[in-house]
């Protein structure tokens, strides 16, 4: 009895696997669906196309035909964005990244180009430099709502891509190129720019000169007292990652660009501290590092996070073990606060 039951189980498993394999080959070449769905989008049936993109690509994923699923989702994301359907395009962009993970696709230049093409499809709509300098408040309100949708959609897509690249690429913090794209979009498209978020991603990127250009643009339109904080924050974040080279490039480039423009480089105690700090980092001078922290205590404390960053810098450059007063819970809160 048990012998015959075992044979019956094997027979059913064999039939099931055979059906799964046949399903895999029943699907047409992915390009056929790409062409068919492109027509649906061009006819203006965006919602119908969206449902078809999701259901059809899911069949290819189930059949483990990841390359074709990616082609379908990539085409859909780019087309929907090209037709101004930001919510639809962002959803398909996220599915594209999710499928990269399911297919265990390694990070390479070709895939980066495909991600960049989706990124380029997200709309860029200029907002007034000063949001109060407008006559039509209703129109402004609508524009701000649309801007928020664009930024959230693009941010979600790129954050997912960064996470995927950290797993299937060479950098544990994610591909620097993707961090740059996210920082640029947040900076250029956000109604109220959060320089903390912008800085977080720029310092994990690989282009301090581009970061400097964005910072100089910010200096020209920020509130009084925000300019030196923005520069100091950027330098300290670079140093907290052990990146002295890019911290120096950033400051030199900001000085160069401000000299060639009408924007003024801030001359404050905080900037004097940053200048001395960069010089100190070039040598093994931990006592001097501590002396600087003591002498410039009041300007450092203008932003609470600066002391924590300086603790990170002491650990990176001088091997000083940090003491976290909150212990394990402090580490958890720190991780929760990361972008």
Number of C-alpha atoms within 10 A of each C-alpha: 6 7 7 9 10 10 12 12 11 12 12 11 12 12 12 12 12 12 12 14 12 12 14 17 12 10 14 11 12 19 14 11 20 21 12 11 24 18 13 16 18 13 10 12 12 18 14 12 22 21 11 16 23 17 11 18 25 18 16 22 18 13 18 14 19 24 15 19 29 24 17 26 27 24 22 29 29 23 21 28 22 16 15 13 17 23 17 20 29 29 20 26 31 22 22 29 25 17 20 22 19 12 16 13 17 15 19 13 9 9 13 15 11 17 19 15 14 25 23 16 20 23 19 13 11 12 15 10 10 11 12 9 9 10 8 8 12 9 11 16 11 11 15 18 12 14 20 16 15 22 23 16 20 29 19 16 25 26 18 20 25 24 18 21 26 17 17 19 17 13 13 12 15 23 25 19 17 25 24 22 20 24 24 17 21 22 22 17 19 18 20 14 14 11 19 13 15 23 24 18 23 28 26 23 22 17 16 24 17 16 24 24 16 18 21 23 15 18 23 15 13 13 9 8 12 14 22 19 19 18 24 21 20 26 25 26 22 25 26 21 15 17 17 18 13 18 21 17 15 24 21 13 18 23 16 13 19 19 12 10 10 9 16 16 19 18 10 13 14 21 18 12 18 22 15 14 18 18 12 16 18 11 10 11 13 16 10 15 19 12 11 16 17 11 11 15 14 12 16 21 12 13 12 9 12 18 16 13 18 19 15 22 23 21 15 16 19 14 11 13 11 11 8 10 8 10 9 10 11 12 12 11 11 10 10 9 8 8 9
